[in-house]
Amino acid sequence: MLAIKSANQTLADAALLPDPIFLYAPLIVQGEITILFADTGIGKTALSVMIAIYIAKKYKLLYVDLELTDKQFEKRYRNDEGKHFNFPANFYRATYEVLKELPNEISYEDFFINSLKDRIREFSAEVVILDNLTKICSSTDSAKSTIPIMNALSALKFEEGITFLVLEHNKKVEEWRPISLNDLQGSKMKSNFADSVFTIGRSAFDKNIRYIKQLKVRSGELVYDEENVLVCELTTRSGYLGFSEIGYQGERDLLKPQESSNYEDKIQEVLQLKAGGMSNVQIARQIGRSEGTIRNWLDKANN
């Protein structure tokens, strides 16, 4: 099972292989398993469908939708004039087919994986989006329940070259705390199977503002970190629910202060330091906040 060669030979052999291909930069890399986790109702499905549409312009994609009924999906992609969104021809959607009972001597998880393999081969799918893991495992809080599923996806990744995006829920996150890998619902073990992990957070100051943050990369690029999350608006401005990019910001600038009383004290401290002639950068260093946060506080205080 183990193959050994020198480090120098490894480098020489790897140099002959192609560099990783971004299917949706910087979040999705070809041939990898990526996990997207976020709170309920924050827009995981809306974002993953946007990603799927982009990828399906070049690759055969299978979207395994275990969340929305056909009618719910139709309403989401129908504008006010009744016009449906025109999906790429390579975008296939799979849903549950109700069975009276499972075949004997097979678990639900194994039956699902066998069905998934059949659909992948039937449609020659190159990319699979699984929405979401909670609907497959009896308990995603249990490593015992999720390991077989993640092992099966890993096997498909290596044997068939399939790229996976797996959606999952997160634990309850306080509004003042940055999101971390520990907030992935259930066992953190799931992130060990993934090549990449990213999340969607919610602004504490605007109900429609979301941000995208990368938490793990293997061969990709870590672009959206805590100091530089991608800020988006969840909107139907184009006629269909989706994410509209706004810009970049520090994650803490989008979160509530841990204590409101401390927040008011900090505001007064910032005003005093500014009146004393300090720059925003100097103030940020002194009180342990980002320069963007200082700028926002001063703008609010002066308006």
C-alpha positions as CSV (number, residue, x, y, z in Angstrom):
1,M,0.0,0.0,0.0
2,L,3.0,2.3,0.6
3,A,5.2,3.5,-2.3
4,I,8.6,5.0,-1.4
5,K,10.8,7.3,-3.5
6,S,13.3,10.1,-2.7
7,A,12.1,13.6,-2.2
8,N,14.1,14.7,-5.2
9,Q,12.5,12.1,-7.4
10,T,9.1,13.2,-6.0
11,L,9.8,16.7,-7.1
12,A,10.9,15.6,-10.6
13,D,7.9,13.4,-11.1
14,A,5.5,16.1,-9.8
15,A,7.0,18.7,-12.1
16,L,5.6,16.7,-15.1
17,L,2.1,16.9,-13.7
18,P,-0.2,19.8,-14.6
19,D,-0.7,22.6,-12.0
20,P,-4.1,22.6,-10.1
21,I,-6.9,24.0,-12.2
22,F,-9.3,26.4,-10.5
23,L,-12.9,25.7,-11.5
24,Y,-14.1,28.6,-9.4
25,A,-11.2,30.7,-8.1
26,P,-10.1,30.7,-5.4
27,L,-12.6,28.4,-3.8
28,I,-13.0,25.3,-6.0
29,V,-10.0,23.3,-7.4
30,Q,-10.4,20.5,-9.8
31,G,-10.1,17.0,-8.3
32,E,-10.6,18.2,-4.7
33,I,-13.2,17.8,-2.0
34,T,-14.4,21.2,-0.7
35,I,-16.7,21.7,2.2
36,L,-18.9,24.8,2.4
37,F,-20.6,25.2,5.9
38,A,-22.8,27.9,7.2
39,D,-25.9,28.6,9.3
40,T,-29.4,27.8,8.1
41,G,-31.0,30.5,5.9
42,I,-27.7,32.3,5.2
43,G,-27.6,31.4,1.5
44,K,-25.5,28.2,1.1
45,T,-27.8,26.9,-1.7
46,A,-27.9,30.2,-3.5
47,L,-24.1,30.5,-3.5
48,S,-23.5,26.9,-4.4
49,V,-26.0,27.1,-7.4
50,M,-24.1,30.2,-8.6
51,I,-20.9,28.3,-8.4
52,A,-22.5,25.4,-10.2
53,I,-23.7,27.6,-13.0
54,Y,-20.3,29.0,-13.6
55,I,-18.6,25.6,-13.6
56,A,-21.3,23.9,-15.8
57,K,-20.4,26.3,-18.6
58,K,-17.3,24.1,-19.2
59,Y,-17.8,20.8,-17.2
60,K,-20.6,18.3,-16.7
61,L,-22.0,19.0,-13.3
62,L,-24.4,17.0,-11.1
63,Y,-26.2,19.0,-8.4
64,V,-27.6,16.6,-5.8
65,D,-30.3,18.7,-4.3
66,L,-31.6,17.1,-1.1
67,E,-33.0,20.5,0.2
68,L,-35.4,21.9,-2.3
69,T,-38.5,20.4,-3.9
70,D,-38.8,20.8,-7.7
71,K,-41.4,23.6,-7.1
72,Q,-39.2,25.4,-4.6
73,F,-36.4,25.3,-7.0
74,E,-38.6,26.5,-9.8
75,K,-39.9,29.5,-7.8
76,R,-36.3,30.5,-6.8
77,Y,-35.2,30.6,-10.4
78,R,-38.3,32.4,-11.8
79,N,-38.3,36.2,-11.9
80,D,-41.3,38.6,-11.4
81,E,-42.2,38.3,-15.0
82,G,-42.5,34.5,-14.8
83,K,-39.3,34.0,-16.9
84,H,-37.1,31.1,-15.9
85,F,-33.4,31.3,-15.6
86,N,-31.6,29.6,-18.5
87,F,-29.2,27.1,-16.9
88,P,-26.2,25.7,-18.8
89,A,-26.9,22.4,-20.7
90,N,-24.2,20.7,-18.6
91,F,-26.1,21.4,-15.3
92,Y,-28.0,18.3,-14.1
93,R,-30.0,18.2,-10.9
94,A,-30.6,15.0,-8.9
95,T,-33.3,14.7,-6.2
96,Y,-34.7,12.1,-3.9
97,E,-36.9,9.4,-5.4
98,V,-39.2,8.0,-2.8
99,L,-38.8,4.3,-2.1
100,K,-41.2,2.1,-0.2
101,E,-38.3,0.4,1.5
102,L,-34.6,-0.1,1.2
103,P,-33.1,-3.3,-0.2
104,N,-32.2,-5.9,2.4
105,E,-28.8,-6.0,4.0
106,I,-27.6,-2.6,3.0
107,S,-27.4,0.7,5.0
108,Y,-29.0,3.9,3.9
109,E,-25.6,5.5,3.5
110,D,-24.3,2.7,1.3
111,F,-27.4,2.7,-0.8
112,F,-27.1,6.4,-1.3
113,I,-23.4,6.2,-2.3
114,N,-24.2,3.3,-4.8
115,S,-27.0,5.4,-6.3
116,L,-24.6,8.4,-6.5
117,K,-22.0,6.3,-8.3
118,D,-24.6,5.2,-10.8
119,R,-25.8,8.7,-11.6
120,I,-22.2,10.0,-11.9
121,R,-21.4,7.3,-14.5
122,E,-24.8,7.6,-16.2
123,F,-24.3,11.3,-16.9
124,S,-20.4,11.3,-17.1
125,A,-20.4,13.9,-14.4
126,E,-17.1,15.6,-13.6
127,V,-18.2,17.8,-10.7
128,V,-20.7,16.9,-8.0
129,I,-22.3,19.3,-5.5
130,L,-23.9,17.6,-2.6
131,D,-26.6,19.8,-0.8
132,N,-26.3,18.7,2.0
133,L,-24.4,16.2,4.1
134,T,-27.0,16.3,6.9
135,K,-29.6,14.7,4.7
136,I,-27.4,11.6,4.1
137,C,-25.9,10.8,7.5
138,S,-28.0,9.7,10.4
139,S,-26.0,12.1,12.6
140,T,-23.4,14.5,11.3
141,D,-22.4,15.1,14.9
142,S,-20.9,11.6,15.0
143,A,-17.6,10.6,13.4
144,K,-18.9,7.1,13.1
145,S,-21.7,8.2,10.9
146,T,-19.8,10.6,8.6
147,I,-16.5,8.7,8.1
148,P,-18.1,6.1,5.7
149,I,-19.6,8.9,3.6
150,M,-16.4,11.0,3.4
151,N,-14.4,7.9,2.7
152,A,-16.7,7.0,-0.2
153,L,-16.4,10.5,-1.6
154,S,-12.6,10.4,-1.3
155,A,-12.5,7.1,-3.2
156,L,-14.6,8.6,-6.0
157,K,-12.2,11.6,-6.0
158,F,-9.2,9.4,-6.6
159,E,-10.8,6.6,-8.7
160,E,-13.0,8.8,-11.0
161,G,-11.3,12.2,-10.7
162,I,-14.5,13.7,-9.4
163,T,-14.5,17.2,-7.9
164,F,-16.9,17.6,-4.9
165,L,-18.4,20.5,-3.2
166,V,-20.2,19.3,0.0
167,L,-22.6,21.6,1.9
168,E,-22.9,21.3,5.7
169,H,-24.4,23.2,8.6
170,N,-22.4,25.0,11.3
171,K,-22.7,25.2,15.1
172,K,-24.1,28.3,16.8
173,V,-21.5,31.1,16.5
174,E,-21.6,34.1,18.7
175,E,-22.1,37.4,16.7
176,W,-18.9,38.8,18.0
177,R,-16.6,35.8,17.2
178,P,-14.8,35.1,13.9
179,I,-15.8,31.7,12.3
180,S,-13.3,28.9,12.6
181,L,-13.0,25.3,11.5
182,N,-14.2,24.3,15.0
183,D,-17.6,25.7,14.0
184,L,-18.2,23.0,11.4
185,Q,-21.2,21.0,12.7
186,G,-20.3,17.8,14.4
187,S,-16.8,16.3,14.3
188,K,-14.0,18.5,13.1
189,M,-12.8,15.2,11.6
190,K,-14.8,16.0,8.5
191,S,-12.4,18.8,7.6
192,N,-9.5,16.3,7.6
193,F,-11.1,14.6,4.6
194,A,-11.5,17.9,2.8
195,D,-8.9,19.6,0.6
196,S,-10.5,23.0,1.1
197,V,-13.1,24.4,3.5
198,F,-14.8,27.8,3.3
199,T,-17.8,29.4,5.1
200,I,-20.4,32.1,4.8
201,G,-20.8,34.6,7.6
202,R,-23.5,37.2,8.2
203,S,-23.0,40.9,8.9
204,A,-24.2,42.0,12.3
205,F,-25.2,45.4,10.9
206,D,-27.1,44.5,7.7
207,K,-29.4,41.5,7.3
208,N,-28.6,41.2,3.6
209,I,-24.9,41.4,3.8
210,R,-22.8,38.1,3.8
211,Y,-19.1,37.4,3.7
212,I,-17.1,34.5,2.4
213,K,-14.1,33.3,4.3
214,Q,-11.6,30.5,3.5
215,L,-10.6,28.3,6.4
216,K,-8.5,25.6,4.8
217,V,-6.7,25.2,1.5
218,R,-4.4,22.5,0.2
219,S,-3.4,23.3,-3.3
220,G,-5.5,26.4,-3.8
221,E,-4.8,30.0,-2.7
222,L,-5.8,31.4,0.7
223,V,-7.3,34.8,-0.4
224,Y,-10.3,35.3,1.8
225,D,-8.8,35.2,5.3
226,E,-9.9,37.0,8.5
227,E,-8.3,40.2,7.4
228,N,-9.7,40.1,3.8
229,V,-13.1,38.4,3.6
230,L,-15.2,38.7,0.4
231,V,-18.3,40.9,1.2
232,C,-21.5,40.2,-0.8
233,E,-25.1,41.1,-0.8
234,L,-27.8,38.4,-0.9
235,T,-30.2,39.9,-3.4
236,T,-32.7,39.2,-6.1
237,R,-31.6,42.3,-8.0
238,S,-30.9,40.3,-11.2
239,G,-34.4,38.7,-10.8
240,Y,-33.1,35.5,-9.2
241,L,-31.7,34.9,-5.7
242,G,-27.9,35.2,-5.7
243,F,-24.8,36.8,-4.3
244,S,-23.6,40.2,-5.6
245,E,-19.9,41.0,-4.7
246,I,-19.4,44.3,-2.9
247,G,-15.7,44.3,-1.9
248,Y,-13.3,43.2,0.8
249,Q,-13.2,43.9,4.5
250,G,-11.8,42.6,7.8
251,E,-14.1,40.0,9.3
252,R,-14.2,41.7,12.7
253,D,-15.5,44.9,11.1
254,L,-18.7,42.9,10.2
255,L,-19.2,41.5,13.7
256,K,-20.7,42.9,16.9
257,P,-18.4,44.0,19.7
258,Q,-18.2,41.4,22.4
259,E,-19.6,43.8,25.0
260,S,-21.6,46.9,24.0
261,S,-20.4,48.8,27.0
262,N,-16.8,48.1,26.0
263,Y,-17.7,49.2,22.5
264,E,-18.9,52.6,23.7
265,D,-15.7,53.0,25.8
266,K,-13.6,52.2,22.7
267,I,-15.5,54.8,20.6
268,Q,-14.7,57.5,23.2
269,E,-11.1,56.3,23.3
270,V,-10.8,56.5,19.5
271,L,-12.3,60.0,19.5
272,Q,-9.9,61.2,22.1
273,L,-6.9,59.7,20.3
274,K,-8.0,61.2,17.0
275,A,-8.4,64.6,18.7
276,G,-4.8,64.2,20.0
277,G,-3.5,64.0,16.4
278,M,-3.0,60.2,16.0
279,S,-3.7,58.6,12.5
280,N,-6.2,55.8,12.0
281,V,-3.4,53.3,11.6
282,Q,-1.7,54.4,14.8
283,I,-5.1,54.2,16.7
284,A,-5.7,50.8,15.3
285,R,-2.4,49.5,16.5
286,Q,-2.9,51.0,20.0
287,I,-6.3,49.5,20.6
288,G,-6.0,46.2,18.7
289,R,-8.5,46.8,15.9
290,S,-8.2,47.1,12.1
291,E,-7.7,50.4,10.4
292,G,-11.0,49.8,8.6
293,T,-12.8,49.5,11.9
294,I,-11.4,52.7,13.2
295,R,-12.4,54.5,10.0
296,N,-16.0,53.1,10.2
297,W,-16.3,54.1,13.9
298,L,-15.1,57.7,13.2
299,D,-17.5,58.0,10.2
300,K,-20.4,56.9,12.4
301,A,-19.4,59.2,15.2
302,N,-19.1,62.2,12.9
303,N,-22.4,61.6,11.1
